[in-house]
């Protein structure tokens, strides 16, 4: 989560809201931890940049 919030400049609450809305890929659960593939986050961000 720290990587995503730092990389995108947003809060963790905003990230989870985007997941709920289906705008952002959900995490991969590893036990109680949540992880995202960097490539998925970068692709998601690139799509947002291209759509503006």
DSSP file (Angstrom, degrees, kcal/mol; ACC not computed):
  #  RESIDUE AA STRUCTURE BP1 BP2  ACC     N-H-->O    O-->H-N    N-H-->O    O-->H-N    TCO  KAPPA ALPHA  PHI   PSI    X-CA   Y-CA   Z-CA
    1    1 A X     >        0   0    0      0, 0.0     4,-2.8     0, 0.0     5,-0.3   0.000 360.0 360.0 360.0 -38.1    0.0    0.0    0.0
    2    2 A X  H  >  +     0   0    0      1,-0.2     4,-2.2     2,-0.2     5,-0.3   0.905 360.0  51.0 -59.7 -41.6    2.9    2.4    0.8
    3    3 A X  H  > S+     0   0    0      2,-0.2     4,-3.2     1,-0.2     5,-0.2   0.946 112.6  45.4 -60.3 -48.0    4.2    2.0   -2.8
    4    4 A X  H  > S+     0   0    0      1,-0.2     4,-2.7     2,-0.2     5,-0.3   0.930 114.1  46.9 -65.0 -46.5    0.8    2.8   -4.3
    5    5 A X  H  X>S+     0   0    0     -4,-2.8     4,-1.5     1,-0.2     5,-1.1   0.889 118.4  42.4 -65.2 -37.7    0.0    5.7   -2.2
    6    6 A X  H  <5S+     0   0    0     -4,-2.2    -2,-0.2    -5,-0.3    -1,-0.2   0.925 115.8  48.8 -70.8 -45.8    3.5    7.2   -2.7
    7    7 A X  H  <5S+     0   0    0     -4,-3.2    -2,-0.2    -5,-0.3    -3,-0.2   0.887 123.8  31.1 -62.0 -41.8    3.5    6.4   -6.4
    8    8 A X  H  <5S-     0   0    0     -4,-2.7    -1,-0.2    -5,-0.2    -2,-0.2   0.638 101.6-127.9 -94.5 -16.7    0.1    7.9   -7.1
    9    9 A X  T  <5 +     0   0    0     -4,-1.5     2,-0.3    -5,-0.3    -3,-0.2   0.859  68.8 113.8  72.2  35.9    0.1   10.6   -4.4
   10   10 A X      < -     0   0    0     -5,-1.1    -1,-0.3    -6,-0.3    -2,-0.1  -0.798  67.6 -95.4-131.1 172.0   -3.2    9.6   -2.8
   11   11 A X     >  -     0   0    0     -2,-0.3     4,-1.8     1,-0.1     5,-0.1  -0.438  30.2-115.8 -86.9 163.3   -4.4    8.1    0.4
   12   12 A X  H  > S+     0   0    0      1,-0.2     4,-2.5     2,-0.2     5,-0.2   0.847 116.7  58.2 -65.6 -33.1   -5.1    4.5    1.2
   13   13 A X  H  > S+     0   0    0      1,-0.2     4,-1.8     2,-0.2    -1,-0.2   0.893 105.0  50.1 -63.3 -38.8   -8.8    5.2    1.6
   14   14 A X  H  > S+     0   0    0      2,-0.2     4,-2.1     1,-0.2    -1,-0.2   0.908 109.8  51.2 -64.2 -42.2   -8.9    6.6   -1.9
   15   15 A X  H  X S+     0   0    0     -4,-1.8     4,-1.9     1,-0.2    -2,-0.2   0.942 110.6  47.4 -60.2 -49.2   -7.2    3.5   -3.2
   16   16 A X  H  X S+     0   0    0     -4,-2.5     4,-2.2     1,-0.2    -1,-0.2   0.842 110.1  53.6 -64.2 -32.5   -9.7    1.2   -1.5
   17   17 A X  H  X S+     0   0    0     -4,-1.8     4,-2.0     2,-0.2    -1,-0.2   0.898 107.1  51.1 -67.0 -40.3  -12.6    3.3   -2.8
   18   18 A X  H  <>S+     0   0    0     -4,-2.1     5,-2.5     2,-0.2     6,-1.2   0.858 109.3  51.2 -64.8 -35.1  -11.3    2.9   -6.4
   19   19 A X  H ><5S+     0   0    0     -4,-1.9     3,-1.2     4,-0.2    -2,-0.2   0.931 109.1  50.5 -65.5 -45.9  -11.1   -0.8   -5.9
   20   20 A X  H 3<5S+     0   0    0     -4,-2.2    -2,-0.2     1,-0.3    -1,-0.2   0.867 110.2  49.9 -59.4 -37.8  -14.7   -0.9   -4.6
   21   21 A X  T 3<5S-     0   0    0     -4,-2.0    -1,-0.3    -5,-0.1    -2,-0.2   0.560 115.8-116.9 -78.6  -8.4  -15.8    1.1   -7.6
   22   22 A X  T < 5S+     0   0    0     -3,-1.2    -3,-0.2    -4,-0.5    -2,-0.1   0.632  85.1 114.8  82.3  14.6  -14.0   -1.3   -9.9
   23   23 A X  S   <S+     0   0    0     -5,-2.5     2,-0.4    -6,-0.2    -4,-0.2   0.710  72.6  43.5 -87.4 -22.4  -11.6    1.3  -11.2
   24   24 A X  S    S-     0   0    0     -6,-1.2    -2,-0.2    -9,-0.1    -1,-0.1  -0.960  93.4-102.8-127.1 139.7   -8.5   -0.2   -9.8
   25   25 A X        -     0   0    0     -2,-0.4    -6,-0.1    15,-0.2    -2,-0.1  -0.325  43.1-113.6 -60.4 141.8   -7.4   -3.9   -9.8
   26   26 A X        -     0   0    0      1,-0.1    -1,-0.1    -7,-0.1     2,-0.0  -0.234  35.8 -94.8 -71.6 165.0   -7.9   -5.6   -6.4
   27   27 A X        -     0   0    0      9,-0.1     2,-0.6     1,-0.1     9,-0.2  -0.304  26.0-117.4 -78.2 162.7   -5.0   -6.8   -4.3
   28   28 A X  E     -A   35   0A   0      7,-4.2     7,-2.2    -2,-0.0     2,-0.5  -0.909  34.4-134.7 -95.0 122.7   -3.4  -10.2   -4.1
   29   29 A X  E     -A   34   0A   0     -2,-0.6     2,-0.5     5,-0.2     5,-0.2  -0.690  25.0-179.8 -87.2 128.1   -4.0  -11.5   -0.6
   30   30 A X  E >   -A   33   0A   0      3,-2.6     3,-2.0    -2,-0.5     2,-0.4  -0.865  69.5 -58.7-123.6  92.7   -1.0  -13.1    1.1
   31   31 A X  T 3  S-     0   0    0     -2,-0.5     0, 0.0     1,-0.3     0, 0.0  -0.586 119.7 -20.6  66.9-124.1   -2.2  -14.1    4.5
   32   32 A X  T 3  S+     0   0    0     -2,-0.4    -1,-0.3    -3,-0.1     2,-0.2   0.442 122.7  94.4 -93.2  -1.3   -3.4  -10.9    6.1
   33   33 A X  E <   -A   30   0A   0     -3,-2.0    -3,-2.6     2,-0.0     2,-0.4  -0.610  63.9-145.1 -92.6 151.3   -1.3   -8.7    3.7
   34   34 A X  E     +A   29   0A   0     -2,-0.2     2,-0.3    -5,-0.2    -5,-0.2  -0.957  20.2 179.4-114.7 134.0   -2.5   -7.1    0.5
   35   35 A X  E     -A   28   0A   0     -7,-2.2    -7,-4.2    -2,-0.4     2,-0.3  -0.963  11.5-157.6-133.6 150.4   -0.1   -6.8   -2.4
   36   36 A X        -     0   0    0     -2,-0.3     2,-0.5    -9,-0.2    -9,-0.1  -0.925  27.6-111.0-123.5 150.6   -0.4   -5.4   -6.0
   37   37 A X     >  -     0   0    0     -2,-0.3     4,-1.9     1,-0.2     3,-0.5  -0.696  22.1-140.8 -78.0 129.0    1.5   -6.1   -9.1
   38   38 A X  H  > S+     0   0    0     -2,-0.5     4,-2.8     1,-0.2     5,-0.2   0.891 101.9  57.3 -57.1 -39.6    3.5   -3.0   -9.9
   39   39 A X  H  > S+     0   0    0      1,-0.2     4,-2.2     2,-0.2    -1,-0.2   0.869 105.3  50.3 -62.2 -37.0    2.8   -3.6  -13.6
   40   40 A X  H  > S+     0   0    0     -3,-0.5     4,-2.4     2,-0.2    -1,-0.2   0.898 112.1  46.9 -67.5 -40.4   -0.9   -3.6  -13.0
   41   41 A X  H  X S+     0   0    0     -4,-1.9     4,-2.4     2,-0.2    -2,-0.2   0.917 113.2  48.3 -68.0 -43.0   -0.7   -0.3  -11.1
   42   42 A X  H  X S+     0   0    0     -4,-2.8     4,-2.4     2,-0.2    -2,-0.2   0.900 112.8  48.8 -64.1 -40.1    1.5    1.3  -13.7
   43   43 A X  H  X S+     0   0    0     -4,-2.2     4,-2.2    -5,-0.2    -2,-0.2   0.914 111.2  50.1 -64.5 -43.3   -0.9    0.1  -16.5
   44   44 A X  H  X S+     0   0    0     -4,-2.4     4,-1.7     1,-0.2    -2,-0.2   0.917 112.6  46.9 -60.1 -44.6   -3.9    1.5  -14.6
   45   45 A X  H  X S+     0   0    0     -4,-2.4     4,-2.1     1,-0.2    -2,-0.2   0.902 110.1  52.6 -66.4 -40.8   -2.1    4.9  -14.1
   46   46 A X  H  X S+     0   0    0     -4,-2.4     4,-2.5     1,-0.2    -1,-0.2   0.891 107.2  52.7 -62.5 -39.7   -1.1    5.0  -17.8
   47   47 A X  H  X S+     0   0    0     -4,-2.2     4,-1.6     1,-0.2    -1,-0.2   0.891 108.8  50.4 -62.7 -39.5   -4.7    4.4  -18.9
   48   48 A X  H  X S+     0   0    0     -4,-1.7     4,-0.6     2,-0.2    -2,-0.2   0.894 110.9  48.7 -65.6 -39.6   -5.9    7.3  -16.7
   49   49 A X  H >< S+     0   0    0     -4,-2.1     3,-0.8     1,-0.2    -2,-0.2   0.920 112.8  47.6 -65.8 -43.4   -3.2    9.6  -18.2
   50   50 A X  H 3< S+     0   0    0     -4,-2.5    -1,-0.2     1,-0.2    -2,-0.2   0.780 108.1  56.1 -69.0 -27.4   -4.2    8.6  -21.7
   51   51 A X  H 3<        0   0    0     -4,-1.6    -1,-0.2     1,-0.2    -2,-0.2   0.564 360.0 360.0 -84.5  -7.8   -7.9    9.1  -21.1
   52   52 A X    <<        0   0    0     -3,-0.8    -1,-0.2    -4,-0.6    -2,-0.1   0.499 360.0 360.0 -79.4 360.0   -7.7   12.7  -19.9
